[in-house]
Amino acid sequence: MFNTIGDVRTALATQQYIATDDIATAMFLADRLGKPLLTEGPAGVGKTELSKAWAGAMGRELIRLQCYEGLDETKALYEWEYAKQLLYTQLLRDKLGQVLGDAATLREAADRLANEEEVFFSERFLLPRPLLKAITSEAPVVLLIDEIDRADAEFEAFLLEVLSDFQVSVPELGTLKAKHMPTVILTSNNTRELSEALKRRCLYIHIDYPSLEAELRIVQLKVPGLAPRLARQAVEMVQRLRDLDLKKQPSVSETLDWARALVALNTRALDRETIDNTLSVLLKYESDLQRARRAIHGSAGRKGDSGERPGGAAGTTGLERYN
């Protein structure tokens, strides 16, 4: 347990995660209050990385439940291995005959069989999925419920009970309660509205694209091989690309991919050829690539184009300087 918000920020920094004040505060409170933390924001801004960094900072195992459409409690909680149970029954048939063979009555045979039930109804036939792993873990863990907005509303409703009581009922075994309260972090890309009931049970933080200086610090930390001047140029360009009307904005993770690509190509400067050859590392739709190239290389002077940008003066995107 951390004593101050500064301790949280420092601990996350040891995991190469640069936490803003609001992120560090949210993590501190989630830890102190024992409440799940719901993080929302665009894809690729570091929501999942925050969970990984927190697990590393706490020295705990990270258990991840990746959500998707059609996910149900069987896939998230546990499966009962009936085939394995049947195999045990067949293999132990002779032994059962010896145990029950000299029983005088059916009642006596049933009583003897009941005494052996733990052989056939035990956790050896239970195949735990992420939620049950987190609940039954012998040590405290970090439970990441990733992209909860991709799961159906029915699964979200089921999750409410688990997050409230941290216990599950297994018909074959009874109720299993958490041995240690897991730290729960949920992420959402906000593709659908989550229920008020879920949000009420969680602390909340919205993580957006970082500022230029914050993103530059991330690039310098994660890709130290990129020259400082080139790193700033690359981040400035990504920041300006996000001002365009794109189908998908370049994420922080894609900024890092681009920085690594520039290092791999031994890039010395962001010239037109380098940008044209590597822009697809940042943008993943052809329409976005075309729009970005028009902005970068400039469409001013073409027939029917006055050179004016929506902000007023020509070239206000700031991308034409890479032409």
C-alpha positions as CSV (number, residue, x, y, z in Angstrom):
1,M,0.0,0.0,0.0
2,F,1.3,3.4,-1.0
3,N,1.3,6.3,1.5
4,T,1.0,9.2,-1.0
5,I,0.0,10.0,-4.5
6,G,3.7,10.7,-5.2
7,D,4.6,7.2,-4.2
8,V,2.1,5.9,-6.7
9,R,3.6,8.1,-9.5
10,T,7.1,7.0,-8.6
11,A,6.1,3.3,-8.5
12,L,4.5,3.5,-11.9
13,A,7.6,5.3,-13.3
14,T,9.7,2.3,-12.3
15,Q,7.5,0.4,-14.7
16,Q,8.1,3.0,-17.4
17,Y,4.6,4.4,-17.1
18,I,4.4,8.1,-16.9
19,A,1.3,8.9,-14.8
20,T,-0.4,12.2,-14.8
21,D,-1.7,13.6,-11.5
22,D,-5.2,12.5,-12.1
23,I,-4.1,8.9,-13.1
24,A,-1.9,8.7,-10.0
25,T,-4.7,10.0,-7.8
26,A,-7.2,7.5,-9.2
27,M,-4.9,4.6,-8.7
28,F,-4.1,5.7,-5.1
29,L,-7.8,6.0,-4.3
30,A,-8.7,2.7,-5.9
31,D,-6.0,1.0,-3.8
32,R,-7.0,2.7,-0.6
33,L,-10.8,2.3,-1.0
34,G,-10.6,-1.2,-2.4
35,K,-12.9,-0.2,-5.4
36,P,-12.6,-1.2,-9.1
37,L,-11.3,1.5,-11.4
38,L,-13.0,2.1,-14.7
39,T,-10.7,3.7,-17.3
40,E,-12.3,5.1,-20.5
41,G,-10.7,6.7,-23.5
42,P,-9.6,6.2,-27.1
43,A,-7.9,3.0,-28.0
44,G,-4.1,2.9,-27.6
45,V,-3.7,5.7,-25.0
46,G,-2.3,3.4,-22.3
47,K,-5.3,2.0,-20.4
48,T,-4.1,-1.6,-20.6
49,E,-0.5,-0.6,-20.0
50,L,-1.6,1.1,-16.8
51,S,-2.9,-2.3,-15.5
52,K,0.4,-4.0,-16.4
53,A,2.4,-1.2,-14.8
54,W,0.3,-1.4,-11.6
55,A,0.7,-5.1,-11.4
56,G,4.5,-4.7,-11.8
57,A,4.6,-1.9,-9.2
58,M,2.7,-4.0,-6.7
59,G,4.6,-7.2,-7.5
60,R,1.4,-9.0,-8.2
61,E,0.2,-11.3,-11.0
62,L,-1.8,-9.7,-13.7
63,I,-4.9,-11.8,-14.7
64,R,-6.5,-10.5,-17.9
65,L,-10.1,-11.1,-19.1
66,Q,-10.3,-9.9,-22.7
67,C,-14.0,-9.0,-23.4
68,Y,-15.7,-9.5,-26.8
69,E,-19.2,-9.8,-28.2
70,G,-20.7,-13.1,-27.1
71,L,-18.6,-13.5,-24.0
72,D,-20.6,-15.3,-21.3
73,E,-20.0,-16.3,-17.7
74,T,-18.9,-19.8,-18.7
75,K,-15.9,-18.4,-20.7
76,A,-15.1,-15.8,-18.1
77,L,-15.7,-17.8,-14.9
78,Y,-15.1,-21.5,-15.1
79,E,-15.9,-24.7,-17.0
80,W,-16.7,-28.1,-15.5
81,E,-14.7,-30.9,-17.1
82,Y,-17.4,-33.5,-17.4
83,A,-15.3,-35.6,-19.7
84,K,-12.5,-35.8,-17.2
85,Q,-15.0,-36.6,-14.4
86,L,-16.5,-39.5,-16.5
87,L,-13.0,-40.8,-17.2
88,Y,-12.3,-40.9,-13.4
89,T,-15.5,-42.7,-12.9
90,Q,-14.6,-45.3,-15.4
91,L,-11.1,-45.8,-14.2
92,L,-12.3,-46.2,-10.6
93,R,-15.2,-48.5,-11.4
94,D,-13.4,-51.6,-9.9
95,K,-12.5,-49.7,-6.8
96,L,-16.0,-48.5,-6.4
97,G,-17.2,-52.1,-6.6
98,Q,-14.9,-53.1,-3.7
99,V,-16.1,-50.2,-1.6
100,L,-19.8,-50.9,-2.2
101,G,-19.6,-54.7,-2.7
102,D,-20.3,-55.8,0.9
103,A,-23.0,-53.1,1.6
104,A,-26.0,-54.8,3.2
105,T,-28.6,-52.3,1.9
106,L,-29.0,-49.6,-0.7
107,R,-28.9,-47.0,2.0
108,E,-25.6,-48.2,3.3
109,A,-24.2,-48.2,-0.2
110,A,-25.5,-44.7,-0.8
111,D,-23.9,-43.5,2.5
112,R,-20.6,-45.0,1.5
113,L,-20.7,-43.4,-1.9
114,A,-21.5,-40.1,-0.4
115,N,-18.4,-40.3,1.7
116,E,-16.4,-40.6,-1.5
117,E,-18.1,-37.7,-3.3
118,E,-15.1,-35.4,-3.0
119,V,-13.3,-37.7,-5.3
120,F,-15.8,-37.0,-8.1
121,F,-16.9,-33.5,-7.2
122,S,-13.8,-31.5,-6.5
123,E,-11.7,-28.7,-7.9
124,R,-9.7,-31.2,-9.9
125,F,-12.6,-31.1,-12.5
126,L,-12.9,-27.3,-12.4
127,L,-11.2,-25.4,-15.2
128,P,-10.9,-21.9,-13.9
129,R,-11.2,-18.9,-16.3
130,P,-9.9,-15.4,-15.4
131,L,-12.6,-14.3,-13.0
132,L,-12.4,-17.5,-10.9
133,K,-8.6,-17.4,-11.0
134,A,-8.6,-14.0,-9.5
135,I,-11.1,-14.9,-6.8
136,T,-9.4,-18.2,-5.8
137,S,-5.8,-17.0,-6.1
138,E,-3.6,-17.7,-3.0
139,A,-2.0,-14.3,-3.3
140,P,-3.4,-10.8,-4.2
141,V,-3.7,-10.2,-7.9
142,V,-4.5,-7.4,-10.4
143,L,-7.6,-8.3,-12.4
144,L,-7.8,-6.5,-15.8
145,I,-11.2,-6.6,-17.5
146,D,-10.2,-5.3,-20.8
147,E,-12.6,-3.6,-23.2
148,I,-15.7,-4.2,-21.2
149,D,-17.7,-2.1,-23.7
150,R,-17.3,-4.9,-26.3
151,A,-19.1,-7.4,-24.1
152,D,-22.9,-7.7,-24.1
153,A,-25.1,-5.9,-21.5
154,E,-26.1,-9.4,-20.1
155,F,-22.4,-10.1,-19.3
156,E,-22.1,-6.7,-17.8
157,A,-25.0,-7.4,-15.5
158,F,-23.4,-10.7,-14.4
159,L,-20.2,-8.9,-13.7
160,L,-21.9,-6.6,-11.2
161,E,-22.5,-9.5,-8.8
162,V,-18.9,-10.6,-9.0
163,L,-17.6,-7.1,-8.4
164,S,-20.0,-6.5,-5.5
165,D,-19.3,-9.7,-3.5
166,F,-16.1,-11.2,-5.0
167,Q,-17.6,-14.6,-4.7
168,V,-19.2,-17.1,-7.1
169,S,-21.4,-20.1,-6.8
170,V,-20.4,-23.4,-8.4
171,P,-23.3,-25.9,-8.3
172,E,-20.9,-28.8,-7.9
173,L,-18.9,-27.3,-5.1
174,G,-20.9,-24.5,-3.5
175,T,-19.9,-20.8,-3.0
176,L,-16.2,-19.9,-3.5
177,K,-15.2,-16.6,-1.8
178,A,-12.2,-14.5,-2.6
179,K,-9.2,-15.3,-0.4
180,H,-7.7,-11.9,-1.2
181,M,-9.5,-8.9,-2.6
182,P,-8.1,-8.4,-6.1
183,T,-7.3,-5.0,-7.5
184,V,-9.8,-4.6,-10.4
185,I,-9.2,-2.3,-13.4
186,L,-11.7,-2.1,-16.2
187,T,-11.0,-0.5,-19.6
188,S,-13.5,0.8,-22.1
189,N,-12.9,2.4,-25.5
190,N,-16.4,3.9,-25.1
191,T,-17.9,2.1,-28.1
192,R,-21.1,1.8,-26.2
193,E,-22.6,3.4,-23.1
194,L,-21.9,1.4,-19.9
195,S,-24.7,1.0,-17.3
196,E,-25.0,3.4,-14.4
197,A,-25.0,0.4,-12.1
198,L,-21.5,-0.6,-13.3
199,K,-20.2,2.9,-13.1
200,R,-21.6,3.4,-9.6
201,R,-19.5,0.5,-8.3
202,C,-16.3,1.9,-9.8
203,L,-14.0,4.9,-9.5
204,Y,-13.7,6.5,-12.9
205,I,-11.1,8.2,-14.9
206,H,-10.9,9.3,-18.6
207,I,-7.5,8.9,-20.2
208,D,-7.2,11.0,-23.4
209,Y,-4.3,11.5,-25.9
210,P,-1.4,13.1,-24.0
211,S,-0.1,16.6,-24.6
212,L,2.9,17.1,-26.9
213,E,5.4,17.3,-24.0
214,A,3.9,14.3,-22.3
215,E,3.9,12.2,-25.4
216,L,7.5,13.3,-26.1
217,R,8.5,12.0,-22.7
218,I,6.8,8.7,-23.4
219,V,8.7,8.3,-26.7
220,Q,12.0,9.3,-25.1
221,L,11.4,6.8,-22.4
222,K,10.2,3.9,-24.5
223,V,12.4,4.5,-27.6
224,P,15.7,6.0,-26.3
225,G,17.5,5.2,-29.6
226,L,15.6,8.0,-31.4
227,A,17.5,11.2,-31.7
228,P,15.9,14.0,-29.5
229,R,15.3,16.4,-32.4
230,L,13.8,13.7,-34.5
231,A,11.6,12.5,-31.6
232,R,10.2,16.0,-31.2
233,Q,9.5,16.2,-34.9
234,A,7.8,12.9,-34.9
235,V,5.6,13.7,-32.0
236,E,4.7,17.1,-33.4
237,M,3.6,15.5,-36.6
238,V,1.4,12.9,-34.8
239,Q,-0.2,15.6,-32.7
240,R,-1.1,17.5,-35.9
241,L,-2.4,14.4,-37.6
242,R,-4.9,14.1,-34.7
243,D,-6.3,17.5,-35.6
244,L,-7.4,16.1,-39.0
245,D,-10.8,14.6,-39.6
246,L,-9.6,11.0,-39.7
247,K,-11.5,7.8,-39.4
248,K,-9.0,6.6,-36.7
249,Q,-6.6,8.9,-34.9
250,P,-3.1,7.6,-34.4
251,S,-2.7,6.2,-30.9
252,V,0.2,6.5,-28.5
253,S,1.1,2.9,-29.2
254,E,1.2,3.7,-32.9
255,T,3.4,6.7,-32.2
256,L,5.8,4.4,-30.4
257,D,5.7,1.9,-33.3
258,W,6.5,4.8,-35.7
259,A,9.4,5.9,-33.5
260,R,10.8,2.4,-33.5
261,A,10.4,2.2,-37.2
262,L,12.4,5.4,-37.7
263,V,15.1,3.9,-35.5
264,A,15.1,0.7,-37.5
265,L,15.4,2.7,-40.7
266,N,18.3,4.8,-39.3
267,T,16.3,7.9,-40.1
268,R,18.1,11.2,-39.8
269,A,15.3,13.6,-40.7
270,L,11.6,13.5,-41.5
271,D,11.8,14.1,-45.2
272,R,9.0,13.6,-47.7
273,E,10.2,10.1,-48.8
274,T,10.5,8.8,-45.2
275,I,7.0,10.1,-44.3
276,D,5.4,8.6,-47.5
277,N,7.1,5.2,-46.8
278,T,6.2,5.0,-43.1
279,L,2.9,6.8,-42.7
280,S,1.0,3.5,-42.8
281,V,2.6,2.7,-39.4
282,L,0.5,5.5,-38.0
283,L,-2.7,5.4,-40.1
284,K,-4.5,2.2,-40.9
285,Y,-7.2,3.3,-43.4
286,E,-6.6,4.3,-47.0
287,S,-8.9,7.3,-46.7
288,D,-6.9,8.5,-43.7
289,L,-3.6,8.1,-45.6
290,Q,-4.8,10.1,-48.5
291,R,-6.2,12.9,-46.3
292,A,-3.0,13.0,-44.3
293,R,-0.8,13.1,-47.5
294,R,-2.9,15.9,-48.9
295,A,-2.4,17.9,-45.7
296,I,1.3,17.1,-45.4
297,H,2.2,17.8,-49.0
298,G,-0.3,20.7,-49.4
299,S,-3.2,21.1,-51.8
300,A,-2.8,24.8,-52.1
301,G,-2.5,26.1,-55.6
302,R,-4.5,23.3,-57.1
303,K,-7.5,24.2,-59.2
304,G,-10.5,24.9,-57.1
305,D,-8.4,25.2,-53.9
306,S,-8.0,28.7,-52.5
307,G,-5.4,27.4,-50.1
308,E,-7.5,28.4,-47.2
309,R,-7.9,26.0,-44.3
310,P,-11.0,25.8,-41.9
311,G,-9.1,27.9,-39.4
312,G,-8.6,30.9,-41.8
313,A,-5.1,31.3,-43.1
314,A,-3.6,28.8,-45.5
315,G,-1.7,25.9,-44.1
316,T,-3.0,26.0,-40.6
317,T,-2.6,22.2,-40.1
318,G,1.1,22.8,-39.8
319,L,1.8,19.6,-41.7
320,E,2.8,21.3,-45.0
321,R,6.3,22.1,-43.6
322,Y,7.2,18.4,-44.0
323,N,6.7,18.8,-47.8
